[in-house]
Amino acid sequence: MPVVHLRKGKDDNILRFHPWIFSGAIATIDGVPAEGDLVRVVNKEGEFRAIGHYQSGSIMVRILSFTDRDIDREFYRERIAAAYEMRKSLQLEREDNNTYRLVHGEGDGLPGLVIDKYASTAIVQAHSIGMHNIREMLAQIIVEVIPEVKNVFYKSTGTLPNRAGLQVEDQYLIGNDDVALGTENGLQFKVDWLKGQKTGFFIDQRDNRMLLEHYAKGRKVLNMFCYTGGFSCYAMRGGAELVHSVDSSSKAISLVEKNMEINFPDAKNHAAYAEDAFHFLDNMTENYDLIILDPPAFAKHRSAIHNALQGYRRLNAKAFEKIPHGGILFTFSCSQAVSREQFRLAVFTAAAQSKRNVRILHQLTQPIDHPVNIYHPEGEYLKGLVLYVE
């Protein structure tokens, strides 16, 4: 196994159990590791510090273990089994809910790996070449450990860096699920894991959708960036007077309409629009008193933070301009590069420019199946505010 030697004093983060080693911390490497290979990490004095997956780039080692042990099939089985046991103990697997995140990267001790579960299908997404290289083994472990899972779909063409030379194909590794339905808190959703965004559904908004349902009764609800209509369906069940769903993707709008038909076949108070968000907000005539802003990540890298914050400010300013007195705004950022404080400042700036009296009702984050490793605060990526606007 190649050995990574750290520069003097550069093992401090490892001693604090941070799971990433950046390129600037590395002095030399004994051997020539290929992309995704396991490497041992030692300090300047040659003392063992960690084992992880090697990958060229800014984050050069994703740490799998801080103890000197074999990283073999049993290791991955233990980690996946532990992740599943935690979800079961938190009652995420039940009759009215079979949709949740099974493995959340660093939060479950498996950096570079995401596994989402929809009924009997698991969607595996590799964010590192090391995880890509063992995808077949991971699929076999998943069906061994989780009795509910019969199919495993691998979806990583959009998440793997440095893909040159890799044979990457989105495909079923085990089984083939033609149903593609997941149940979340008693609602059913058609999930497009073949071609949809992420793994096909935004599982990370489950708890926030439940909260929205509480506020929806009797309100006129606008769900911007609706994707497949998760918030829209919860608003309908909560008794909204009307629900309008907006997304720039006509394919997403088609899925919203299917999900509405599945859950509310006789509903007459829902409409969906394939339209640019800012254009819709500029030209809308309906007086929506509950608006959801859940845009895609405006900043995927730190270099884009400034433009992202301007985007959040502009988007929220438009909502403050349009929402009536007594309206409620659910506003989110899923950009990992944007901090909670930066997002809140962008929304504060938009509120100040609008000269509206705005109060924070809730400060939101990701749900329990997206745990944050306490030594890896970067894992907390979803930020949200629920605001009362006078």
Backbone hydrogen bonds in HBPLUS format (Angstrom, degrees):
<---DONOR---> <-ACCEPTOR-->    atom                        ^
c    i                          cat <-CA-CA->   ^        H-A-AA   ^      H-
h    n   atom  resd res      DA  || num        DHA   H-A  angle D-A-AA Bond
n    s   type  num  typ     dist DA aas  dist angle  dist       angle   num
A0040-ARG N   A0002-PRO O   2.96 MM  38  6.35 164.9  1.99 163.4 164.2     1
A0003-VAL N   A0030-ASP O   3.10 MM  27  5.03 149.3  2.20 133.3 142.1     2
A0030-ASP N   A0003-VAL O   2.77 MM  27  5.03 158.4  1.82 155.8 156.9     3
A0004-VAL N   A0040-ARG O   2.68 MM  36  6.00 171.7  1.68 168.2 169.7     4
A0042-VAL N   A0004-VAL O   2.87 MM  38  6.18 166.9  1.88 172.1 172.3     5
A0005-HIS N   A0028-THR O   2.82 MM  23  5.25 170.1  1.83 159.8 161.1     6
A0027-ALA N   A0005-HIS O   2.76 MM  22  5.59 158.5  1.80 149.7 156.6     7
A0028-THR N   A0005-HIS O   3.38 MM  23  5.25 149.0  2.48 127.0 135.8     8
A0006-LEU N   A0042-VAL O   3.01 MM  36  6.31 155.5  2.07 155.5 163.3     9
A0007-ARG N   A0025-ALA O   2.85 MM  18  5.65 163.1  1.87 151.1 152.7    10
A0010-LYS N   A0007-ARG O   3.04 MM   3  5.39 163.2  2.07 133.4 133.4    11
A0015-LEU N   A0011-ASP O   3.00 MM   4  6.29 155.7  2.06 153.2 159.9    12
A0016-ARG N   A0012-ASP O   3.12 MM   4  6.46 124.2  2.44 136.3 151.0    13
A0016-ARG N   A0013-ASN O   3.06 MM   3  4.98 136.4  2.26  91.8 104.7    14
A0018-HIS N   A0013-ASN O   2.97 MM   5  5.48 171.6  1.97 149.5 147.6    15
A0017-PHE N   A0014-ILE O   2.76 MM   3  4.72 155.7  1.82 108.8 112.1    16
A0063-ILE N   A0019-PRO O   2.80 MM  44  4.81 165.2  1.82 143.6 146.8    17
A0021-ILE N   A0061-VAL O   2.93 MM  40  5.04 143.7  2.06 150.7 154.8    18
A0060-MET N   A0021-ILE O   2.86 MM  39  5.88 134.9  2.06 152.4 164.2    19
A0061-VAL N   A0021-ILE O   3.27 MM  40  5.04 153.0  2.34 139.4 141.7    20
A0025-ALA N   A0022-PHE O   3.03 MM   3  5.66 159.5  2.08 118.5 124.8    21
A0023-SER N   A0058-SER O   2.86 MM  35  5.42 147.1  1.97 151.4 158.0    22
A0026-ILE N   A0023-SER O   3.19 MM   3  5.59 165.3  2.21 114.4 119.0    23
A0037-ASP N   A0034-ALA O   3.03 MM   3  5.52 165.0  2.05 139.4 138.3    24
A0036-GLY N   A0054-TYR O   2.72 MM  18  5.12 151.1  1.80 152.1 158.6    25
A0054-TYR N   A0037-ASP O   2.76 MM  17  5.43 163.5  1.78 161.5 167.1    26
A0039-VAL N   A0052-GLY O   2.88 MM  13  5.65 151.9  1.96 159.1 168.5    27
A0052-GLY N   A0039-VAL O   3.09 MM  13  5.65 157.2  2.15 152.3 159.4    28
A0041-VAL N   A0050-ALA O   2.77 MM   9  5.04 154.9  1.84 159.2 153.6    29
A0049-ARG N   A0041-VAL O   2.76 MM   8  5.48 148.7  1.86 168.2 157.4    30
A0050-ALA N   A0041-VAL O   3.31 MM   9  5.04 155.4  2.37 130.8 132.0    31
A0043-ASN N   A0047-GLU O   2.94 MM   4  5.40 151.1  2.03 141.0 147.7    32
A0046-GLY N   A0043-ASN O   2.88 MM   3  5.14 161.3  1.91 113.5 119.0    33
A0051-ILE N   A0065-SER O   2.92 MM  14  5.39 147.9  2.02 156.2 162.7    34
A0064-LEU N   A0051-ILE O   2.83 MM  13  5.92 161.3  1.86 144.6 150.9    35
A0065-SER N   A0051-ILE O   3.17 MM  14  5.39 160.8  2.21 152.0 152.8    36
A0053-HIS N   A0062-ARG O   2.96 MM   9  5.26 145.0  2.09 147.7 144.0    37
A0062-ARG N   A0053-HIS O   3.02 MM   9  5.26 155.0  2.08 143.0 149.7    38
A0055-GLN N   A0060-MET O   2.84 MM   5  4.88 146.0  1.96 137.0 139.8    39
A0075-PHE N   A0072-ASP O   3.06 MM   3  5.25 122.8  2.40 101.0 115.3    40
A0076-TYR N   A0072-ASP O   3.30 MM   4  6.75 159.8  2.34 157.4 160.4    41
A0077-ARG N   A0073-ARG O   2.95 MM   4  6.16 155.0  2.01 149.1 157.1    42
A0078-GLU N   A0074-GLU O   2.90 MM   4  6.07 158.9  1.94 148.2 153.0    43
A0079-ARG N   A0075-PHE O   3.11 MM   4  6.43 161.1  2.15 150.2 154.8    44
A0080-ILE N   A0076-TYR O   2.97 MM   4  6.12 169.1  1.99 153.8 156.5    45
A0081-ALA N   A0077-ARG O   2.89 MM   4  5.92 161.1  1.93 149.6 155.7    46
A0082-ALA N   A0078-GLU O   2.92 MM   4  6.05 154.6  1.98 145.3 152.2    47
A0083-ALA N   A0079-ARG O   3.00 MM   4  6.25 152.9  2.08 143.7 151.1    48
A0084-TYR N   A0080-ILE O   2.97 MM   4  6.22 158.1  2.02 149.2 154.8    49
A0085-GLU N   A0081-ALA O   2.88 MM   4  6.09 160.4  1.92 150.2 155.8    50
A0086-MET N   A0082-ALA O   3.04 MM   4  6.22 153.6  2.11 143.9 150.4    51
A0087-ARG N   A0083-ALA O   3.18 MM   4  6.49 160.4  2.22 146.0 150.5    52
A0088-LYS N   A0084-TYR O   2.92 MM   4  6.22 158.3  1.97 154.0 160.3    53
A0089-SER N   A0085-GLU O   2.90 MM   4  6.08 159.7  1.94 148.5 154.1    54
A0090-LEU N   A0086-MET O   3.03 MM   4  6.25 134.1  2.25 142.1 154.3    55
A0092-LEU N   A0087-ARG O   3.07 MM   5  5.52 172.8  2.08 157.5 156.8    56
A0091-GLN N   A0088-LYS O   2.96 MM   3  4.99 158.2  2.01 108.2 111.9    57
A0094-ARG N   A0097-ASN O   3.00 MM   3  5.18 172.8  2.00 151.5 152.9    58
A0097-ASN N   A0094-ARG O   3.11 MM   3  5.18 163.8  2.14 108.7 113.4    59
A0186-GLY N   A0096-ASP O   2.76 MM  90  4.61 149.9  1.84 150.3 145.9    60
A0098-ASN N   A0183-THR O   2.93 MM  85  5.46 154.7  2.00 139.8 146.1    61
A0119-ALA N   A0098-ASN O   3.01 MM  21  4.94 149.9  2.10 124.2 133.0    62
A0100-TYR N   A0117-LYS O   3.06 MM  17  5.46 148.3  2.16 142.3 152.2    63
A0117-LYS N   A0100-TYR O   2.81 MM  17  5.46 173.2  1.81 165.9 168.3    64
A0102-LEU N   A0115-ILE O   2.70 MM  13  5.30 141.5  1.85 144.8 157.3    65
A0103-VAL N   A0115-ILE O   3.14 MM  12  4.89 159.9  2.18 132.0 135.1    66
A0115-ILE N   A0103-VAL O   3.08 MM  12  4.89 158.7  2.13 131.9 133.6    67
A0107-GLY N   A0104-HIS O   2.86 MM   3  5.38 130.9  2.11 155.2 148.6    68
A0105-GLY N   A0113-LEU O   2.82 MM   8  4.82 140.6  1.97 167.6 168.9    69
A0108-ASP N   A0105-GLY O   2.98 MM   3  5.68 157.6  2.04 118.9 125.3    70
A0110-LEU N   A0105-GLY O   2.94 MM   5  4.81 162.2  1.97 136.0 130.2    71
A0109-GLY N   A0106-GLU O   3.12 MM   3  4.81 169.0  2.13 103.5 105.1    72
A0113-LEU N   A0110-LEU O   3.17 MM   3  5.86 141.2  2.33 149.1 148.1    73
A0127-HIS N   A0112-GLY O   2.72 MM  15  4.45 175.0  1.72 137.0 137.6    74
A0114-VAL N   A0125-GLN O   2.95 MM  11  5.07 154.6  2.02 153.1 159.1    75
A0125-GLN N   A0114-VAL O   2.78 MM  11  5.07 163.8  1.81 163.4 162.2    76
A0116-ASP N   A0123-ILE O   2.98 MM   7  5.16 155.6  2.04 144.9 149.5    77
A0123-ILE N   A0116-ASP O   2.70 MM   7  5.16 167.3  1.72 159.9 164.5    78
A0118-TYR N   A0121-THR O   2.80 MM   3  5.26 170.6  1.81 168.4 170.0    79
A0121-THR N   A0118-TYR O   2.90 MM   3  5.26 165.3  1.92 131.8 135.8    80
A0150-LYS N   A0120-SER O   2.79 MM  30  5.37 162.4  1.83 137.9 140.7    81
A0151-ASN N   A0120-SER O   3.05 MM  31  6.31 154.7  2.12 161.5 163.8    82
A0122-ALA N   A0151-ASN O   2.90 MM  29  6.29 161.1  1.94 149.9 153.7    83
A0153-PHE N   A0122-ALA O   2.86 MM  31  6.26 161.7  1.89 162.8 169.0    84
A0124-VAL N   A0153-PHE O   2.83 MM  29  6.16 162.7  1.86 159.5 165.5    85
A0155-LYS N   A0124-VAL O   2.86 MM  31  6.05 173.6  1.87 169.3 170.7    86
A0132-HIS N   A0128-SER O   3.12 MM   4  6.42 154.8  2.19 143.5 151.2    87
A0133-ASN N   A0129-ILE O   2.91 MM   4  6.10 153.4  1.99 150.8 156.2    88
A0134-ILE N   A0131-MET O   3.20 MM   3  5.43 144.4  2.33 103.0 112.5    89
A0135-ARG N   A0132-HIS O   3.30 MM   3  5.25 161.2  2.34 115.3 112.7    90
A0138-LEU N   A0134-ILE O   2.99 MM   4  6.25 163.4  2.01 158.5 163.8    91
A0139-ALA N   A0135-ARG O   2.98 MM   4  6.17 155.2  2.04 146.8 152.8    92
A0140-GLN N   A0136-GLU O   3.18 MM   4  6.49 157.9  2.23 147.5 152.4    93
A0141-ILE N   A0137-MET O   3.00 MM   4  6.30 157.1  2.06 152.1 158.6    94
A0142-ILE N   A0138-LEU O   2.96 MM   4  6.18 158.0  2.01 151.7 157.2    95
A0143-VAL N   A0139-ALA O   3.32 MM   4  6.66 164.5  2.35 152.9 154.1    96
A0144-GLU N   A0140-GLN O   3.16 MM   4  6.32 139.8  2.33 139.6 150.8    97
A0144-GLU N   A0141-ILE O   3.12 MM   3  5.02 124.1  2.44  93.7 108.8    98
A0145-VAL N   A0141-ILE O   2.89 MM   4  6.03 159.5  1.93 159.0 163.3    99
A0146-ILE N   A0142-ILE O   2.95 MM   4  5.90 161.9  1.98 155.1 159.5   100
A0149-VAL N   A0146-ILE O   3.10 MM   3  5.71 151.8  2.18 118.3 125.7   101
A0152-VAL N   A0174-ILE O   2.84 MM  22  4.97 159.1  1.88 134.7 138.3   102
A0173-LEU N   A0152-VAL O   2.80 MM  21  5.57 155.8  1.86 153.6 162.0   103
A0174-ILE N   A0152-VAL O   3.29 MM  22  4.97 162.4  2.32 136.6 137.2   104
A0154-TYR N   A0171-GLN O   2.73 MM  17  5.35 174.7  1.74 157.0 155.5   105
A0171-GLN N   A0154-TYR O   2.99 MM  17  5.35 139.4  2.16 139.2 150.8   106
A0159-THR N   A0156-SER O   3.15 MM   3  5.12 158.9  2.20 104.5 111.0   107
A0160-LEU N   A0156-SER O   3.26 MM   4  6.00 146.8  2.38 159.2 156.7   108
A0166-LEU N   A0163-ARG O   2.90 MM   3  5.33 165.5  1.92 135.0 138.5   109
A0191-VAL N   A0180-ALA O   2.91 MM  11  5.44 170.7  1.92 148.3 151.4   110
A0182-GLY N   A0189-PHE O   2.96 MM   7  5.35 158.7  2.01 147.8 154.3   111
A0189-PHE N   A0182-GLY O   2.83 MM   7  5.35 156.7  1.88 157.5 165.1   112
A0184-GLU N   A0187-LEU O   2.77 MM   3  5.24 162.8  1.80 158.1 162.1   113
A0187-LEU N   A0184-GLU O   2.93 MM   3  5.24 168.4  1.95 122.1 123.7   114
A0196-GLY N   A0192-ASP O   2.83 MM   4  4.98 137.8  2.00 134.2 145.9   115
A0200-GLY N   A0197-GLN O   2.70 MM   3  5.33 151.3  1.78 152.4 154.6   116
A0203-ILE N   A0201-PHE O   3.10 MM   2  5.76 126.1  2.41 105.5  90.6   117
A0205-GLN N   A0202-PHE O   3.32 MM   3  6.13 173.1  2.33 121.5 123.1   118
A0206-ARG N   A0203-ILE O   3.13 MM   3  5.71 159.2  2.18 129.3 128.3   119
A0209-ARG N   A0205-GLN O   2.80 MM   4  5.97 144.5  1.93 156.9 166.9   120
A0210-MET N   A0206-ARG O   3.14 MM   4  6.50 150.4  2.24 146.0 153.7   121
A0211-LEU N   A0207-ASP O   3.08 MM   4  6.44 150.2  2.17 142.7 150.5   122
A0212-LEU N   A0208-ASN O   2.99 MM   4  6.22 156.0  2.05 141.5 148.0   123
A0213-GLU N   A0209-ARG O   3.01 MM   4  6.29 154.4  2.07 147.4 153.7   124
A0214-HIS N   A0211-LEU O   3.06 MM   3  5.26 125.8  2.36 101.2 114.6   125
A0215-TYR N   A0212-LEU O   2.90 MM   3  5.26 133.2  2.12 108.0 120.7   126
A0216-ALA N   A0212-LEU O   3.10 MM   4  6.16 121.5  2.46 149.0 165.0   127
A0216-ALA N   A0213-GLU O   3.33 MM   3  5.18 151.2  2.42  98.1 106.3   128
A0219-ARG N   A0216-ALA O   2.97 MM   3  5.48 165.6  1.99 142.5 142.2   129
A0218-GLY N   A0239-GLY O   2.86 MM  21  6.06 167.6  1.87 136.0 131.7   130
A0241-GLU N   A0219-ARG O   2.77 MM  22  5.25 138.3  1.94 126.7 139.0   131
A0289-ASP N   A0220-LYS O   3.05 MM  69  5.56 129.4  2.32 133.0 147.2   132
A0290-LEU N   A0220-LYS O   3.18 MM  70  6.15 129.0  2.46 161.6 151.3   133
A0221-VAL N   A0242-LEU O   2.91 MM  21  6.13 174.0  1.92 153.8 152.3   134
A0244-HIS N   A0221-VAL O   2.87 MM  23  6.26 158.9  1.92 157.0 163.6   135
A0222-LEU N   A0290-LEU O   2.85 MM  68  6.31 158.6  1.90 161.3 168.0   136
A0292-ILE N   A0222-LEU O   2.84 MM  70  6.23 157.6  1.89 167.4 172.3   137
A0223-ASN N   A0244-HIS O   2.83 MM  21  6.15 172.4  1.84 169.9 172.6   138
A0246-VAL N   A0223-ASN O   2.95 MM  23  6.17 164.6  1.98 161.3 157.4   139
A0224-MET N   A0292-ILE O   2.94 MM  68  5.76 153.9  2.01 152.6 156.2   140
A0225-PHE N   A0246-VAL O   2.91 MM  21  5.80 110.4  2.40 137.1 155.8   141
A0226-CYS N   A0246-VAL O   2.92 MM  20  5.64 165.9  1.94 144.1 146.7   142
A0229-GLY N   A0226-CYS O   2.92 MM   3  5.12 166.6  1.94 130.5 133.2   143
A0233-CYS N   A0229-GLY O   2.98 MM   4  6.17 159.7  2.02 157.2 159.5   144
A0234-TYR N   A0230-GLY O   3.25 MM   4  6.57 162.5  2.29 153.1 157.6   145
A0235-ALA N   A0231-PHE O   2.93 MM   4  6.13 154.5  1.99 149.8 157.3   146
A0236-MET N   A0232-SER O   2.99 MM   4  6.26 154.0  2.06 147.4 154.1   147
A0237-ARG N   A0233-CYS O   3.03 MM   4  6.32 163.1  2.06 149.1 153.1   148
A0238-GLY N   A0234-TYR O   2.91 MM   4  6.08 138.0  2.09 140.0 152.1   149
A0240-ALA N   A0235-ALA O   3.18 MM   5  5.70 154.2  2.25 148.6 151.1   150
A0239-GLY N   A0236-MET O   3.05 MM   3  5.38 162.9  2.08 109.6 114.9   151
A0243-VAL N   A0269-ASN O   2.89 MM  26  6.33 158.3  1.94 163.3 168.9   152
A0271-ALA N   A0243-VAL O   3.10 MM  28  6.66 149.0  2.20 152.7 161.5   153
A0245-SER N   A0271-ALA O   2.92 MM  26  6.38 156.6  1.98 151.3 159.0   154
A0273-TYR N   A0245-SER O   2.77 MM  28  6.18 156.0  1.82 162.0 170.4   155
A0247-ASP N   A0273-TYR O   3.09 MM  26  6.56 157.7  2.14 162.3 168.2   156
A0275-GLU N   A0247-ASP O   2.96 MM  28  5.77 128.7  2.23 115.3 125.3   157
A0253-ILE N   A0249-SER O   3.12 MM   4  6.43 158.2  2.17 145.3 151.1   158
A0254-SER N   A0250-SER O   2.99 MM   4  6.23 147.7  2.10 140.5 148.7   159
A0255-LEU N   A0251-LYS O   3.17 MM   4  6.53 149.1  2.27 142.7 150.1   160
A0255-LEU N   A0252-ALA O   3.03 MM   3  5.11 117.7  2.43  96.6 111.7   161
A0256-VAL N   A0252-ALA O   2.91 MM   4  6.29 151.3  1.99 150.9 159.8   162
A0257-GLU N   A0253-ILE O   3.06 MM   4  6.33 162.6  2.09 151.0 154.2   163
A0258-LYS N   A0254-SER O   3.09 MM   4  6.37 149.0  2.18 140.4 149.0   164
A0259-ASN N   A0255-LEU O   2.87 MM   4  6.09 161.3  1.90 153.1 157.7   165
A0260-MET N   A0256-VAL O   2.91 MM   4  6.17 153.5  1.98 151.9 159.4   166
A0261-GLU N   A0257-GLU O   3.02 MM   4  6.17 155.9  2.08 141.3 147.8   167
A0262-ILE N   A0258-LYS O   2.89 MM   4  6.18 151.7  1.97 148.9 156.8   168
A0263-ASN N   A0259-ASN O   3.14 MM   4  6.28 162.4  2.17 145.7 149.3   169
A0264-PHE N   A0260-MET O   2.63 MM   4  5.36 156.9  1.68 151.1 159.0   170
A0267-ALA N   A0264-PHE O   3.15 MM   3  5.41 169.2  2.16 116.2 119.1   171
A0280-PHE N   A0276-ASP O   2.93 MM   4  6.14 159.1  1.98 154.7 160.8   172
A0281-LEU N   A0277-ALA O   2.93 MM   4  6.20 166.8  1.95 156.0 159.3   173
A0282-ASP N   A0278-PHE O   2.94 MM   4  6.03 156.0  2.00 144.7 151.5   174
A0283-ASN N   A0279-HIS O   3.15 MM   4  6.26 144.3  2.29 142.2 150.5   175
A0283-ASN N   A0280-PHE O   3.18 MM   3  5.31 125.9  2.49  97.2 110.5   176
A0284-MET N   A0280-PHE O   2.90 MM   4  5.71 116.7  2.32 151.2 164.2   177
A0328-ILE N   A0289-ASP O   2.97 MM  39  6.19 155.7  2.03 133.6 138.5   178
A0291-ILE N   A0328-ILE O   2.99 MM  37  6.52 154.0  2.06 158.2 166.0   179
A0330-PHE N   A0291-ILE O   2.87 MM  39  6.22 166.4  1.88 163.0 167.6   180
A0293-LEU N   A0330-PHE O   2.76 MM  37  6.12 162.6  1.79 164.8 171.0   181
A0332-PHE N   A0293-LEU O   2.94 MM  39  6.17 143.4  2.08 165.4 176.0   182
A0304-ALA N   A0301-HIS O   2.98 MM   3  5.65 160.4  2.02 118.9 125.1   183
A0305-ILE N   A0302-ARG O   3.18 MM   3  5.33 171.0  2.19 113.8 114.8   184
A0308-ALA N   A0304-ALA O   2.97 MM   4  6.11 153.5  2.04 152.2 160.8   185
A0309-LEU N   A0305-ILE O   2.88 MM   4  6.13 162.1  1.91 161.6 164.4   186
A0310-GLN N   A0306-HIS O   3.11 MM   4  6.41 153.8  2.19 147.7 155.0   187
A0311-GLY N   A0307-ASN O   2.96 MM   4  6.21 147.9  2.06 141.8 150.9   188
A0311-GLY N   A0308-ALA O   3.01 MM   3  4.95 114.9  2.45  92.4 108.6   189
A0312-TYR N   A0308-ALA O   2.89 MM   4  6.28 157.6  1.94 155.9 161.2   190
A0313-ARG N   A0309-LEU O   2.93 MM   4  6.08 160.0  1.97 145.5 151.5   191
A0314-ARG N   A0310-GLN O   2.92 MM   4  6.08 167.5  1.94 149.1 152.5   192
A0315-LEU N   A0311-GLY O   2.93 MM   4  6.05 165.3  1.95 151.6 155.9   193
A0316-ASN N   A0312-TYR O   3.00 MM   4  6.07 169.2  2.01 150.4 153.6   194
A0317-ALA N   A0313-ARG O   2.89 MM   4  5.97 152.4  1.96 148.3 156.8   195
A0318-LYS N   A0314-ARG O   3.12 MM   4  6.34 152.0  2.20 144.6 150.7   196
A0319-ALA N   A0315-LEU O   3.22 MM   4  6.59 151.2  2.31 141.8 149.4   197
A0320-PHE N   A0316-ASN O   2.87 MM   4  6.17 160.4  1.91 153.7 158.7   198
A0321-GLU N   A0317-ALA O   2.95 MM   4  6.12 144.9  2.07 141.7 151.6   199
A0322-LYS N   A0318-LYS O   3.16 MM   4  6.36 141.7  2.31 140.3 149.2   200
A0322-LYS N   A0319-ALA O   3.14 MM   3  5.20 125.2  2.46  95.7 109.1   201
A0323-ILE N   A0319-ALA O   2.90 MM   4  5.88 160.9  1.94 161.6 164.9   202
A0327-GLY N   A0324-PRO O   2.97 MM   3  5.45 140.5  2.13 142.8 140.6   203
A0326-GLY N   A0389-VAL O   2.73 MM  63  5.50 137.6  1.91 144.7 158.9   204
A0389-VAL N   A0327-GLY O   2.87 MM  62  5.31 174.0  1.88 162.7 163.3   205
A0329-LEU N   A0387-LEU O   2.90 MM  58  5.06 158.1  1.94 142.7 150.1   206
A0387-LEU N   A0329-LEU O   2.83 MM  58  5.06 163.7  1.85 145.5 150.8   207
A0331-THR N   A0385-LEU O   2.96 MM  54  5.46 168.3  1.98 160.8 164.7   208
A0385-LEU N   A0331-THR O   2.90 MM  54  5.46 154.7  1.96 155.6 164.0   209
A0333-SER N   A0383-LYS O   2.87 MM  50  5.22 151.2  1.95 150.2 153.2   210
A0383-LYS N   A0333-SER O   2.87 MM  50  5.22 168.1  1.88 159.8 163.6   211
A0338-VAL N   A0335-SER O   3.13 MM   3  5.44 149.6  2.23 107.1 115.7   212
A0343-PHE N   A0339-SER O   3.01 MM   4  6.26 163.3  2.04 153.8 157.8   213
A0344-ARG N   A0340-ARG O   2.99 MM   4  6.15 163.9  2.01 147.7 152.7   214
A0345-LEU N   A0341-GLU O   2.95 MM   4  6.11 152.3  2.03 143.9 151.4   215
A0346-ALA N   A0342-GLN O   3.02 MM   4  6.29 152.1  2.10 144.8 152.0   216
A0347-VAL N   A0343-PHE O   3.04 MM   4  6.39 158.1  2.09 154.2 159.5   217
A0348-PHE N   A0344-ARG O   2.80 MM   4  6.00 157.1  1.85 147.5 155.0   218
A0349-THR N   A0345-LEU O   2.84 MM   4  6.03 157.3  1.89 148.2 153.7   219
A0350-ALA N   A0346-ALA O   3.12 MM   4  6.36 154.8  2.18 141.0 147.4   220
A0351-ALA N   A0347-VAL O   2.90 MM   4  6.18 154.5  1.96 150.0 157.3   221
A0352-ALA N   A0348-PHE O   2.86 MM   4  6.12 160.2  1.90 153.0 158.4   222
A0353-GLN N   A0349-THR O   2.98 MM   4  6.18 157.4  2.03 147.7 153.5   223
A0354-SER N   A0350-ALA O   3.11 MM   4  6.28 140.6  2.27 137.9 148.1   224
A0354-SER N   A0351-ALA O   3.13 MM   3  5.11 124.2  2.46  93.0 107.4   225
A0355-LYS N   A0351-ALA O   3.11 MM   4  6.32 122.8  2.45 139.3 153.8   226
A0355-LYS N   A0352-ALA O   3.15 MM   3  5.10 143.2  2.29  96.8 107.6   227
A0390-GLU N   A0357-ASN O   2.85 MM  33  5.20 169.9  1.86 160.9 163.9   228
A0359-ARG N   A0388-TYR O   2.94 MM  29  5.17 161.2  1.97 146.5 152.8   229
A0388-TYR N   A0359-ARG O   2.83 MM  29  5.17 160.5  1.87 150.5 157.1   230
A0361-LEU N   A0386-VAL O   2.69 MM  25  5.36 169.3  1.71 163.8 165.6   231
A0362-HIS N   A0386-VAL O   3.39 MM  24  4.98 154.9  2.46 127.6 130.9   232
A0386-VAL N   A0362-HIS O   2.96 MM  24  4.98 157.8  2.01 142.1 141.9   233
A0364-LEU N   A0384-GLY O   2.70 MM  20  4.49 162.2  1.73 127.5 132.7   234
A0384-GLY N   A0364-LEU O   3.09 MM  20  4.49 134.4  2.31 130.1 121.8   235
A0370-HIS N   A0367-PRO O   2.95 MM   3  5.60 157.7  2.00 122.1 126.0   236
A0376-HIS N   A0373-ASN O   2.72 MM   3  5.06 163.4  1.75 121.2 125.7   237
A0379-GLY N   A0376-HIS O   3.01 MM   3  5.99 172.0  2.01 130.3 133.0   238
A0380-GLU N   A0377-PRO O   3.10 MM   3  5.85 172.5  2.10 122.7 125.0   239
